[in-house]
Amino acid sequence: MKKLMMFAAMPVLALTAACGEDSAVEERGDMLEERADEVENYGDDQAGALEEMADEMPTDAGEDALNARAEEIDDIGDDRADALNERADEME
C-alpha cells in the first residue's frame, strides 16, 4: 500500500520540483493580477451601487442617466483590469 501511495504522489512531487519558486518579476506579475481583480471588483461594486440608486429615481430620465454612468464605471474598471492583467502576463 505504501508503494502505491508513493507511486501516486510522484507526479505531484515532480511538478512541484519543476516549478520552483517564482522570480521577483513573476511575483510582481502575481501582485498585478491580484490588483486587477481588486480594480474590477471595485468597479463592479460602484456600478452596482449606482444601479441601485437608479432603481430609486422618480423619473425614467434620472434612472437612465444613472444606469448609463454605472455602465461607464463598469467599463472603466474592466478596461483598467484588462490592462493590468496584460502587463502581468508579460511578467510571467
N, C-alpha and C positions, 0 to 999 in steps of 0.2 A: 504494500500500500504506500509506503514511504517513497519507493521508486516511482510510482505512478504520480504522486503529488509533485515530486521534483521534476519529472518529465513535463508535467502540465505547466509548471511555473517557469520553465526555461525560456519560452518565447518572451514572456513579460520581462524577465531579467535581462535578456539580450537587448530588448528595445530600450529599457531604462539605461543600460550601459552605453548604448549607441547614441542616445540623445544628449547625454551630458548636461552640464549647466548652460543656461543662456548667457550669451555675451552681454556686455553693458549696452550695446546697441539694441539687441533683442529685448532686453529688459525695458529700455525706453520705448520700444515699439509696443510692448505689452501695456505699459502705462498709458500710451496714447490711445490704445484700443479701449481701455477702461474709461478714459476721459471722454472718448467718443460716445460710449454708452451713456455716460452721465449727461452729456450735452443733449443727446437725442431724448432721453427721459425727461430732462428739464423742459425742452421744447414741447414735448407731448403733454406734460403737466400744465404748462402755461396755456397751451391751446385748449386743453380740456376745461380749464377754469373759465376761459373766455366763452367757450361754447355753452357752459352752464349759465353764465351771465346773459348770453344771448337768448336763452330759453325764457328768461325772466323779463325780457324787454317788452314794453307795452305796444310797440309798433313793429310791423314787419321790416320797415327800413332799418330800424335800430338793430333788430335781430340779424338781418342780412349783413350789415356793416361789421358787427362783432364776429360773425361767422367767417367773413372774408379775412378779417385781421387774424383770427385764430388759424386759418389755413396758411396765411403768410408766415406766421410764427412757427408753425409746424414745419413748413418747407425750409425756413432758415435753419432750424435745428437739424433737420435731416441733411441739408447740404453741408453744414459745418461738420456733422458727424461723419459723413462720407469722406470729406477732405482729410479729417484726422485719421480715419481708417486707411485711406490710400497711403498716407505718409507712414503709418505704422507698418503696412505691408512692405514698403520699400526697405524697412529696417530689419525685416526678418529673413 
